[in-house]
Amino acid sequence: MTARLAILCPGQGGQHPGMFDLALSDPAAAAALAGWGVERAAGLAPQALPASPEALHDNRVAQPLLVAATLAMWQALRTAVPAPALVAGYSIGELAAYGVAGMLAPADVVGLAAQRAALMDACVEPDRPHGMLAVSGLAETALQALLPAGALHIAIDTGEASFIVAGLRDALTELEANCEIRGVNATRLPVKVASHTPLMQAAARKFRPLLDAATWAEPAFPLLSGTSANPIADRSQALHALTEQIDTRIRWSACMDAIAEAGVTVALELGPGAALSRMLRERHAHIEARSASEFRSLAGLLGWLQRRCG
């Protein structure tokens, strides 16, 4: 059977100071990355990452750095791997996926990520801070019953009885306590915006003209919408998908099912982090899924891909 490769582009959570190291070991990727204006987009000094892990999770820094790290890894790999059967991105990774598929230039993706982050940050009022909480072990109907209207929303579904809830931080603290009483796992995430909820409607509305003004090309590979798990075939669909996903629930479980339904046999998460490859293995064990961050060298990663994909 011919292998079918999926490329996965991660969201926030796995960033770390060494997240560019593997891609930078490839001269072509290093040269490309230098021209994307990453430090300027993230508000950093040239060739400098934030010193503290907390700073790396600052939304305005994290979003452009994550898409840059993802696209740099793809730049290092793209000429040596078979054409992907599918590309899918999680949260901000969905924007990176359009760079992988060639619909947007990498420098444009980095710039759009910085603008997206700024618009999302502007939705957070100083006296009404936001946050995100991972909740697992509770059915959706039971979880919904615990969410105060307007204050908390399911932002992402990641598996059976596994969700990311986002909204006002005070309400999240109450939800966390309710989960503890019920013996339900709840983990606070280092994200300070209520991504993928109606609290981000102003950001979505203002981001659409920025997307519309970008230079678009035809996709080289099929992509998935994070909110519908449907394929994206053209610019019009891309504009809708990337706008909608800012203030609308991400259905990552459905995306993983769509990947399996497409006949994918091998999946590579471009990193940083390995959450997407882990979730895909757990949901569809027949797909051999790994993250670039698991490999010590590009040669090792390419060797694995060539053995699996030919």
C-alpha positions as CSV (number, residue, x, y, z in Angstrom):
1,M,0.0,0.0,0.0
2,T,1.3,3.4,-0.9
3,A,1.9,5.6,2.1
4,R,-0.2,8.8,2.4
5,L,1.4,11.6,4.5
6,A,-0.4,14.3,6.5
7,I,1.4,17.4,7.8
8,L,0.2,18.7,11.2
9,C,0.8,22.3,12.3
10,P,0.7,22.9,16.1
11,G,-0.9,25.6,18.2
12,Q,0.4,27.2,21.4
13,G,1.7,25.1,24.2
14,G,4.8,23.4,23.0
15,Q,7.1,26.5,22.4
16,H,10.5,26.5,24.0
17,P,13.8,28.4,23.5
18,G,15.3,25.7,21.3
19,M,12.3,25.3,19.0
20,F,14.2,26.6,15.9
21,D,17.4,24.6,16.4
22,L,16.5,21.6,14.3
23,A,15.3,23.7,11.3
24,L,18.3,26.0,11.6
25,S,20.6,23.1,11.0
26,D,19.5,23.2,7.4
27,P,21.2,26.2,5.6
28,A,18.3,26.8,3.2
29,A,15.8,27.0,6.1
30,A,18.1,29.2,8.1
31,A,18.5,31.6,5.1
32,A,14.7,31.6,4.5
33,L,13.9,32.2,8.1
34,A,16.3,35.2,8.3
35,G,14.2,36.9,5.6
36,W,10.8,36.5,7.2
37,G,11.0,39.4,9.7
38,V,10.2,37.1,12.6
39,E,11.9,39.2,15.4
40,R,10.3,42.4,14.1
41,A,6.8,40.7,14.0
42,A,7.2,39.4,17.5
43,G,8.7,42.6,18.9
44,L,12.1,41.0,19.7
45,A,15.6,42.1,19.3
46,P,17.4,40.5,16.2
47,Q,18.3,36.8,16.7
48,A,16.9,36.9,20.2
49,L,14.2,34.7,21.9
50,P,12.6,35.7,25.2
51,A,14.7,34.6,28.1
52,S,11.9,33.3,30.3
53,P,9.4,30.5,29.4
54,E,6.5,32.8,30.5
55,A,7.5,35.4,27.9
56,L,7.4,32.7,25.2
57,H,3.7,32.2,26.1
58,D,2.9,35.9,25.7
59,N,0.3,35.8,22.9
60,R,1.9,38.6,20.8
61,V,5.2,36.8,20.9
62,A,4.0,33.2,20.7
63,Q,1.8,33.4,17.6
64,P,4.4,34.8,15.1
65,L,7.2,32.6,16.6
66,L,5.1,29.4,16.4
67,V,4.2,29.9,12.7
68,A,7.8,30.8,11.9
69,A,9.1,27.7,13.7
70,T,6.5,25.5,11.9
71,L,7.3,27.0,8.4
72,A,11.1,26.8,9.0
73,M,10.8,23.1,9.7
74,W,8.7,22.7,6.5
75,Q,11.3,24.6,4.6
76,A,14.0,22.2,5.8
77,L,12.0,19.2,4.8
78,R,9.8,20.0,1.8
79,T,12.1,19.1,-1.0
80,A,12.9,15.7,0.5
81,V,9.5,14.4,1.4
82,P,6.5,13.2,-0.8
83,A,3.7,15.7,-1.4
84,P,1.3,15.6,1.6
85,A,-2.1,14.1,1.1
86,L,-3.4,16.6,3.6
87,V,-2.3,19.6,5.7
88,A,-4.1,20.5,8.9
89,G,-3.4,23.1,11.6
90,Y,-4.6,23.5,15.2
91,S,-5.5,27.0,16.4
92,I,-2.8,29.4,15.2
93,G,-1.3,26.4,13.4
94,E,-4.2,26.6,10.9
95,L,-2.7,29.9,9.7
96,A,0.7,28.2,9.4
97,A,-0.9,25.4,7.3
98,Y,-1.7,27.9,4.6
99,G,2.0,28.7,4.4
100,V,2.9,25.0,4.2
101,A,0.3,24.5,1.4
102,G,1.7,27.5,-0.5
103,M,-1.4,29.6,-0.4
104,L,0.4,32.4,1.5
105,A,4.1,33.3,1.5
106,P,5.9,32.5,4.8
107,A,6.7,36.2,5.5
108,D,3.0,37.1,5.1
109,V,2.0,34.3,7.4
110,V,4.4,35.6,10.1
111,G,3.1,39.1,9.7
112,L,-0.6,38.0,9.8
113,A,0.1,36.0,12.9
114,A,1.4,39.1,14.7
115,Q,-1.6,41.1,13.6
116,R,-3.9,38.3,14.6
117,A,-2.3,38.2,18.1
118,A,-2.6,41.9,18.5
119,L,-6.3,42.0,17.6
120,M,-7.0,39.1,20.0
121,D,-5.1,40.8,22.8
122,A,-7.2,43.9,22.2
123,C,-10.3,41.9,23.0
124,V,-9.2,41.4,26.6
125,E,-10.3,44.2,29.0
126,P,-7.9,44.9,31.8
127,D,-10.4,44.2,34.5
128,R,-11.8,41.1,32.8
129,P,-8.7,38.8,32.1
130,H,-9.1,35.7,30.0
131,G,-7.8,32.2,30.2
132,M,-8.1,28.6,28.9
133,L,-8.6,25.3,30.7
134,A,-8.2,21.8,29.5
135,V,-11.0,19.5,30.8
136,S,-11.2,15.8,30.4
137,G,-13.4,13.1,31.7
138,L,-16.7,14.9,31.4
139,A,-19.3,14.5,28.7
140,E,-20.1,17.6,26.6
141,T,-23.7,18.0,28.0
142,A,-22.4,17.8,31.6
143,L,-19.6,20.2,30.8
144,Q,-22.0,22.7,29.1
145,A,-24.2,22.7,32.2
146,L,-21.2,24.0,34.3
147,L,-20.4,26.9,31.9
148,P,-22.0,30.3,32.8
149,A,-23.6,31.9,29.8
150,G,-21.4,34.4,28.1
151,A,-18.5,33.9,30.4
152,L,-17.2,30.5,29.4
153,H,-17.4,28.6,26.1
154,I,-16.0,25.3,24.7
155,A,-13.2,26.5,22.5
156,I,-11.8,23.2,21.2
157,D,-12.9,19.6,21.3
158,T,-9.8,17.3,21.3
159,G,-11.3,13.8,21.9
160,E,-14.0,11.9,23.6
161,A,-15.0,13.8,26.7
162,S,-11.9,16.0,26.2
163,F,-12.2,19.8,25.7
164,I,-10.6,23.1,25.9
165,V,-12.7,25.7,27.7
166,A,-12.0,29.4,27.3
167,G,-13.4,32.6,28.7
168,L,-13.2,34.9,31.7
169,R,-10.5,33.9,34.2
170,D,-12.7,34.3,37.3
171,A,-15.3,31.9,35.8
172,L,-12.5,29.5,34.9
173,T,-11.4,29.4,38.5
174,E,-14.9,28.4,39.5
175,L,-15.0,25.8,36.8
176,E,-11.7,24.4,38.0
177,A,-13.0,24.0,41.5
178,N,-16.2,22.3,40.2
179,C,-14.1,19.9,38.2
180,E,-12.0,19.1,41.3
181,I,-15.2,18.3,43.3
182,R,-16.4,15.9,40.6
183,G,-13.0,14.2,40.2
184,V,-12.6,15.6,36.7
185,N,-9.2,16.5,35.3
186,A,-8.7,20.2,34.7
187,T,-5.5,21.9,33.7
188,R,-5.0,25.6,33.3
189,L,-3.2,26.5,30.0
190,P,-0.7,29.3,29.6
191,V,-2.9,31.3,27.2
192,K,-4.3,34.7,28.1
193,V,-6.9,35.1,25.4
194,A,-10.2,33.3,25.1
195,S,-9.4,31.9,21.6
196,H,-12.1,30.4,19.4
197,T,-15.0,31.9,21.4
198,P,-17.5,34.7,20.9
199,L,-15.3,36.9,23.1
200,M,-13.0,37.2,20.1
201,Q,-15.7,38.4,17.7
202,A,-14.1,41.9,17.3
203,A,-10.7,40.3,16.4
204,A,-12.3,38.1,13.8
205,R,-14.1,41.1,12.2
206,K,-11.0,43.1,12.0
207,F,-8.8,40.3,10.8
208,R,-10.9,39.6,7.7
209,P,-9.7,42.7,5.8
210,L,-6.1,41.9,6.6
211,L,-6.6,38.4,5.1
212,D,-8.4,39.9,2.1
213,A,-5.5,42.2,1.4
214,A,-2.9,39.4,1.4
215,T,-1.5,37.8,-1.8
216,W,-3.0,34.3,-2.3
217,A,-2.0,31.4,-4.5
218,E,-3.7,28.1,-5.3
219,P,-3.0,25.4,-2.7
220,A,-0.3,22.9,-3.6
221,F,-1.9,20.4,-1.2
222,P,-5.4,19.9,0.3
223,L,-6.1,21.6,3.6
224,L,-8.7,21.2,6.4
225,S,-10.8,23.9,8.1
226,G,-10.4,23.6,11.8
227,T,-14.0,24.6,12.5
228,S,-15.7,22.3,10.0
229,A,-13.1,19.7,9.1
230,N,-14.0,20.3,5.5
231,P,-11.4,20.6,2.8
232,I,-10.4,24.1,1.7
233,A,-10.1,24.4,-2.1
234,D,-9.7,28.1,-2.9
235,R,-9.1,31.7,-1.6
236,S,-12.8,32.3,-0.7
237,Q,-13.0,29.3,1.5
238,A,-9.7,30.1,3.1
239,L,-10.8,33.7,4.0
240,H,-13.9,32.3,5.6
241,A,-12.1,29.5,7.5
242,L,-9.3,31.7,8.9
243,T,-11.7,34.4,10.0
244,E,-14.3,32.0,11.5
245,Q,-11.7,30.0,13.5
246,I,-10.8,33.1,15.7
247,D,-14.2,33.2,17.4
248,T,-15.7,29.8,16.7
249,R,-15.1,26.4,18.2
250,I,-12.3,24.3,16.7
251,R,-13.5,20.7,16.1
252,W,-10.1,19.0,16.2
253,S,-11.7,15.6,16.8
254,A,-13.5,15.9,13.5
255,C,-10.2,17.0,11.8
256,M,-8.5,13.9,13.1
257,D,-11.3,11.7,11.7
258,A,-11.1,13.5,8.4
259,I,-7.4,12.7,8.3
260,A,-8.1,9.1,8.8
261,E,-10.9,9.1,6.2
262,A,-8.5,10.5,3.7
263,G,-6.5,7.3,3.9
264,V,-3.5,8.9,5.7
265,T,-1.0,6.3,7.0
266,V,1.8,8.6,8.2
267,A,1.6,11.9,10.0
268,L,4.3,14.4,10.8
269,E,3.8,17.2,13.3
270,L,6.2,20.0,12.4
271,G,6.6,21.1,16.0
272,P,7.3,22.6,18.4
273,G,5.6,20.1,20.7
274,A,4.1,16.7,20.1
275,A,0.5,17.1,21.3
276,L,-1.1,16.7,17.8
277,S,0.8,13.5,16.9
278,R,-0.1,12.1,20.3
279,M,-3.8,12.8,20.0
280,L,-3.9,11.4,16.5
281,R,-2.2,8.1,17.6
282,E,-4.6,7.8,20.5
283,R,-7.7,8.3,18.3
284,H,-6.5,6.5,15.1
285,A,-3.8,3.9,16.2
286,H,-3.3,2.7,12.6
287,I,-1.7,6.0,11.6
288,E,2.0,6.3,12.5
289,A,2.2,9.8,13.8
290,R,5.3,11.5,15.2
291,S,6.6,15.0,15.8
292,A,9.7,16.6,14.4
293,S,10.6,17.6,17.9
294,E,11.2,13.9,18.8
295,F,14.2,13.7,16.5
296,R,17.7,14.7,17.4
297,S,18.7,15.6,13.8
298,L,17.2,16.4,10.4
299,A,19.0,13.3,9.0
300,G,17.2,11.1,11.5
301,L,13.8,12.7,10.8
302,L,14.3,12.4,7.0
303,G,15.4,8.8,7.4
304,W,12.2,8.0,9.3
305,L,10.1,9.7,6.6
306,Q,11.8,8.0,3.8
307,R,11.4,4.6,5.4
308,R,7.7,5.2,6.0
309,C,6.9,7.1,2.8
310,G,9.4,5.7,0.3
